[in-house]
Amino acid sequence: MGFRDWFVPNVAKLKNRKDVERLIRALNYRKDSGIRESATQALGEIGDAKAVEPLIQVLRDEDDDVRYHAARAIVKIGDARAVDLLIRALGDENGDVQVQAAKILGEIGDARAVDPLIQALRDENEDVRYHAGDSLGELGDARAVDPLIQALADKAASVRAGAADSLAEMGNARAIEPLMQVLREDDTGNVRDRAAWALVKIGDPRAVGPLIQVLTDDDTRNVRDQAAWALGKIGDARAVDPLIQALRDGDKNVRIQAAKALGEIGDAKAVDPLNQAVKDENGWVRMHMGTALRECQEKRR
C-alpha cells in the first residue's frame, strides 16, 4: 500500500510545519480532491520553489478546482525556474496543461516567455492559441505585435477576437490598418466589436480617417454602426460632420450610434441636426436622438 492508500494528510498541520515534502505527496491523494486542492493552496502560500514542478504536474488533474488552485500556486511562487518548466509545458500532450501554462506565463510576466508564446499562436489547439495571444497582450512586448496581427486572420473567431484585445492592450499603431481590415471584412460580429474597441484603445489619430471612410461607405452597412461607436469614443472633431450625415442613414442602428457619438463629442454643430432627427420615424431612434441632443446642449452651457 502506498501513501495515498493508508495515510489521510492533515493539510493544515503540514502547512503550519511548512512540510513541503509531505504537501507535495498530498497532491497525489486520489481519494479526496479537496485534500489535493488544499495542498496546492498551502504550497502556494509557503512559496517553496521545490513545489513548482509537482504543481505543474497537477495541471493535468481531473478536477477543475484542483487545476485552478495549482495554477494560482505557481503564480504565487513565481520562481524563475517555473518559467522554464511552464515553457516546456506549452508543448505538453495534454491540452489542459498547455492552456494553463499559457495563462500562467502571462501572469508571471517574464520576457523569456514571449517567443514560446508566439510559437504557441500556431498550436493546433484553439484554446492554446487564444490564451497564448491573451498572455502576449499582458506581457506587452513589441515582438508580439506582428504575430498578433497575423492572428487576426486565425480560423477561430475566439482567437481573432483575443488577438484584437491583445493589440488593444499593446497600443501599437502598426495594428490600425489590420484592425480596420477586420472591422470591414470579418464575418463575426464579436470580432468586429473587438476590433472597433481596439481602435478606440489605441486612440491614434490615424484611426479616425479610416473609420470615417467605413462610416460613409455603402458597402459596409453591417459595420457602419461600429465605426460610429468608435468615432464617438475617440472623440475627434473631424468625425462630427460625417456623424451628422449618418443621422440620415437608412440603417436605424447606424443612426442610433451616430447620435450617441455626437452626444459624447458634444460639438455645437450637432445641435440643429439632432433637433431635426428627433422627428425620426422610429421611436427607439427618437429616444436616442433626444438623449444626444440634451447632452450636446448641456456641453454648450
N, C-alpha and C positions, 0 to 999 in steps of 0.2 A: 504493500500500500504506500502511495506517495503522500506528500504533504497535503495535496488538495483533497485527499480522501478521508484523512483522520483528524486534521487539525483545523478548527474554525478560527481564523485570525481575529484578534481583537484589535481592530484598526486604530481605535482611539488610543489604546495603550502604546501600540507600536509607534504612533505619531508622537506621543509625548516623550518617548525614549529616543526619538529620531532613529529608529531602527530601519534604515533604508533597505537593507538586505531582505528582511522579512516582509516589508511592504512590497518590495518587488516580487517576492514569491507569492504574495497575496493577489497579485494581478492575474494569476493563473487559477484562482479558486473558482471552479466551474459551477459549484452548487448554488451560488448566490451572486447575481450580477451587482447587487447593492454593495457587497463587500469589495468587489473589483472597482466599482465606481468610487467608493470612499477611499480606497487605496490610491487611486490616481490623484484624487484631490489632496490627500495627505502628502504625497510625493511632490506635488507642485508647490505646496506651502513650505515644505522643508527645503526644496531648491537644490538638492544634490545632483550634480551633473551625471552621476552614475546611473540615474534613473532614466536618462533620455532615451537610450537605445531600447530598453524594455518598454517604455511608454510608446515608442514608435511602433513596436510590435502589437501593442494593444489597439492601434488604429484599425486593425482588422477584426476586432471583437464583434460578435454578432449583435451586441446590444448597443443601440444608438446612444444612450446616455453615457455608457462607459467610453465609447469612442469620443464623444464630445468632451468629456472631462479629461480624457487623456490628452487631447489637443490643447485644452486650456492649460494643463500642467506643463506641457512642453514649452508653451509661450512664456509661462511664468518663470521657468528655469532659465530659458534664454541663453544657454551655454553656447559658446562658439562652435563646439562640436556638434550641436544639434543641427546647425545649418548644413554641414556636410552630410549628415545622416538623412536629413529631410530631402536634400537634393538627390541623394541616391534613391529615396523612396518615391520620387517623381516617376521613376521607371519601374515601380513595383508591378507585379502581375495582377494585384488586387486593385480594382478601380477606386474603392473607398479609401484605400491608403494613399493613392495618388492625389485624390481630391483633397483630403485633409492636409497632405504635405504642401500642396499648392497654397491652400488657405493660410497655413501657419507661417510659411515663408514670407508672405506679405505682412503679417502681423509682427514678426520678429524684425523685419526691416533691414536685413543685411544685404549689401550690394552684391555679394557673391551669388545671390540667387537670381540676379537679373537674366543672365544668359541661359541658365537652365529653364527658367520660366518662359523665356522667349521660345525656346525649343518646344516646351510643352504646349505652346499655342498651336502646334501641328499634331498634337496627340489625336489618336483615333476616337478617344472618349470625349464626347461633347462637354460633359461636366468638368473634365480636367481642363479643357481649353478655356471654358468660361472662368474657372477660378484662377487659372494662370493669368488671364487677362486682368481680372479684378486685382490680383496681387501686384501686378506690374503697375497698375494705377496707383496703388498705395505706396509703392516704392518710389515712383516719380522720377525714374532715371530716364534721361533723354534717349538712351539706346533703345528704349522700348517703343518710341513714337512710330517709327516706320513699320515694325511688326504689328503694332496695334492697328495702324491704318490698313494694313493688309487683312487683318482680322475683320474689318468692316465688310468684307466680301465672303465671310465664312458661310458655309451651307446652313448652319444652325442659327436661327433668329436670336436665341438667347446669347450666343457668342457675339453676334454683331451688336446687339444692344449693350452687352457688357463692355465691348471694346469702345463704343461711343462714350459710355460713362467714364471709363478709364482715361480716355483722351480729354474729357472734360476736366477731370481732376488734374491732369498734367498741364493743361492750359497752353499747349504749344500751337502757334498759329499755322504751322505746317498742316495741321489737321483740318483747316477750314474748308478747303475745296473738296477733299474726300468726304467730309461730313455733309457738305452741300449736295454732293452726288447721291449720298444715301437718302437725304431728305427728298430729292427729286425722284429717285428711282426704286427705292426699296419697297417690296410688296407687303411688308408687315407694319401695321400701324404703330405698334410699340417701339419698333426700331426707329421709325421716323421721329417719334416723340423724343426718344433718347438723343437722336442726332440734333434735333432742334434745341434741346436743353443743353447739349454740349456746346453748341454755338453760342448760346447765352452765357454759359460759364466761362468760355474762353474770352468772350467780351471784346474781341479785337474789332476795331472799326472796319477792317477789311471784310467782315462778315455781312455788313449792312447792305452793300450793293448787291451781292448775290441773293440775299433774302428778298430784297425789293424786286429783283428780277423774277424770282419764284412767285411772289405775291401777284405780279401783274401778267403772268404767263397763262394763257388759256389752257395750255396743255398740262398744267399742274393743279388741276381742280382739287384733287384729293389731298394736296399738301399746302394749299394756299392759307388755310386756317392756321396751320402750324407755323408758317412763315410769319403771319400777322402776330401770332402769340409771341414768337421770338423777338420780333422787332419791338413790341411793347416792352418786353423785359430788358432789352438792350438800351432802349430809351434815347436813341439818336434822332435828332430833329430832322434829318434827311428822310426819315420814314413817314413824316406827317402827311405830306401831300399824297403819296401812294396809298396810305391807310385811309385817307378821306375818300379817295376814289373807290377803295374796296368796300365802303359803306353801301355802294350800289351793286355789289357783286350778286350774281344770280344764285349763289350758294348761301343759305342762311347762316351756316356755321362760319363762313368767311366773314360775313357782315358782323356777327357777334364778336369774333376775335378781333376784328379791326376796331370795333367800338371799345372793347376792353383795352386794347393797346393805346388808343388815343386818350382814354381816361388816365392810363398810367403815365403817359408822356406829359399830358396836361398843357398842350400848346393852345394858345388862344385862337389860332386859326381853325381849330376843330369845333368851336362852339356852334357857329351857324350851321355847318353841315350836320352836326349831331342833332341840332334842333329840328332840322328838316327830316332827318332819318327817324326821329321819334314817331313819325307817322307810318312807319313800316307796316306792311300788311300782316306780318307775323307777330303775334303777341309776345312770344318769348324774345324775339329780336327787339321789339319796342322796349321791353323791360331793361335789357342791357344797354340800349341806346340812352335811355333815361338816366341810368346809373352813371354811364360815362360822361354824359352832359353835366350832371351835378359835380362830378369830380373835376372836370375842366373848369367849371365856374368857380368852385372853391379855390382852385390853384391860382386863379386870376386875382383873387382878393388880396 
